[in-house]
Amino acid sequence: MDSEAWWKKFKGRETPSTVQLDESFCKMVPKGSKVLDFACGWGRMAFKLQECGYDVVGFDINQEAVENARKASTRFNSIYKNRVSFDVANARDLPYPDGSFDVCLIQAFMTALVDPEHREMVLDEARRVLREDGILYLADFGQSWDNPIYRARYLKDFKKTGEMGTFIVTGDGSPESPEIFRAHHYTQEELMKLIKPRFTVEMFKETVFTTYHGNKASGFVIMARKK
């Protein structure tokens, strides 16, 4: 089963959500901007952005997660002036018109795209729905070859996945457990190859993120502007 099908199976608030918003976002993105939150899950990041003064539309392919987010939005929209709303949608074929948003936030979502063609499609859609000079905020996992756990997984799972850096995530993190989904950790070169044809990179930052199973992994935070 592919990662997209697995993602739809997560229940409510079980959708993985561990990466925190980098401080650079609020410094570089004006308050009141309209933000599209890719793969929003149950809305954790969307509600944080609303609290910080942004109007947010979140979407996800997991219908149950979106329903949870919509229920919570009733309370949040009664508290904050800025609005938040949620849709069921696929990042490869967004239901929004061209130039609808000031910002596209793609956080710990590219890791779930194990088909290289899907990565291209998602970034094409992000560029399409951004207004002229709109901002892409992308944060995701980098390859952690200095971590013996990940090094072993990259090498072992390459035989099954066919792409270095793509590995199998199991129920409890052990190789013996059933496969939940597959994920990809990126090199800097991979991300730049995807981003630079579509956006002008204004900030690139290396960091460390916490994964679904609580492991520490290298990460990248990128702020870029639509060409």
Summary of the structure (lengths in Angstrom):
residues: 227
radius of gyration: 16.9
end to end distance: 35.9
largest distance: 51.5
contacts: 740
relative contact order: 0.16
helix: 35%
strand: 32%
